[in-house]
Amino acid sequence: QVQLVESGGGLVQAGGSLSLSCAASGRSIITIITMGWYRQAPGKQRELVATVTNRGSTNYADSVKGRFTISKDNVRNTVTLQLNSLQPEDTAVYLCNAARFPHSYWGQGTQVTVSS
């Protein structure tokens, strides 16, 4: 099993920045290959925001490229998402994910609200 604890998030004005962090723990953590962030806005499906592998390969949704940056600390087993130039459409619950097929683990989520 893997436990994920998220921190960060909150309320910010459009154009502002936030940082989200996710700490992973558990006896299965050494098997994790990919960590990342997804988001879910009210009435919408959950969508990928960004992922990073344990080798440092990253993947971003087109909507966040150039604004968000994901990074991973393999020693501390944390993944951080830096959110810059935030827009109201970025408002959502952001969820941390850790995965190694076929296993996928989720955090509780943290709210990001961007006011116009």
N, C-alpha and C positions, 0 to 999 in steps of 0.2 A: 504494500500500500504506500501511497504518497499523499502527504498532506500539503496543501498550498495555503499560505496566508498572505493576503494582499494588504497593501497600505498605500496611502496617497489618495488622490481624487479630491473632489470638492467642487466648489462653485468658483467660476472664473469668468471674466468678461471676454467677449470676442477679441481675438488677437493676443490673448494671454497664453500662459504656459502652465503646465502641471507635470508632475513626475509620479508615475506609479511604480511600485515595487512589489515583487512577489517572492516569498521565501519558501523553498521546498524542503520537506523533511520526510523521513520514513525509510523503512528498510529496503524498499524497492527503488530508491532514488538513483542508485548506480545504473539502473537499466534505462533511465530516461534519455532519449535522444533529442527530442525537440521540446522547447518551451515557448510559450507565446501568449498573446493577448487576443481575445475576441471581445466583441461588444454586442449588446442587444438593446435597442431602443424600444419604447412602448409601441406595441402593435406591429413590430417588425421582427424578422428572423435574425437569429444570431449570425454574426458575420466575422470573418477573420480580419484582424487589424494588422498583426505582424507576428512572425515566428522567427526563432533562431535555433540552430542546431548546436550540439555540443562541439562541433568543429567551427562554429562561427558563421555559418551560412545563414543569410537572412532572407526573409520574404515579406513583402508589404502589400497591403491592399492599395490599389491605384489611388483611392481617395485620400490616402494619408502620406503617400510618397513625397519626400521633400519637407514634410512637416513633423513627422514622428520618427523617433529613432529607438530601436530596441537593442539592448545589450545584455550579455549574460556573464555572470561570474561563476565559473565552474568550481571554484574552491568553496565559495559561500553558498553555492546552489541557489542563487538569486537571479531573477530576470527583471530588468528595469525598462520601462517605456517612458521616454521623454516626449511629451506632447507640446508642440509649439504651434503658434498661429492658429489657435483653436477657434472653431466656428460653431455656431448654434447647432448645426447638423452633426456635430461630434458628440452631442449630449446622448448619453447611454449609460447602462451598467457595463463596466469593463470587467471581464472575467479572465483570470489566469488559467492557463492550461499546460499540462505536462503530459507528454505522450511517448510511447513506444508501442507500435502496432503489436497486438490489437488493444492495448490498454491505453486509456485516456482518463486523466484526472482533472478535476475542476476545483477552483477556489469558489468562495462565496460571492465574490463580485464586489466592486466598489463603484460608487456613483460618480460620474463626471457630468457636471451641468455647466453649459456655456450660455451666458446671457448675451443678448444682442444690444 
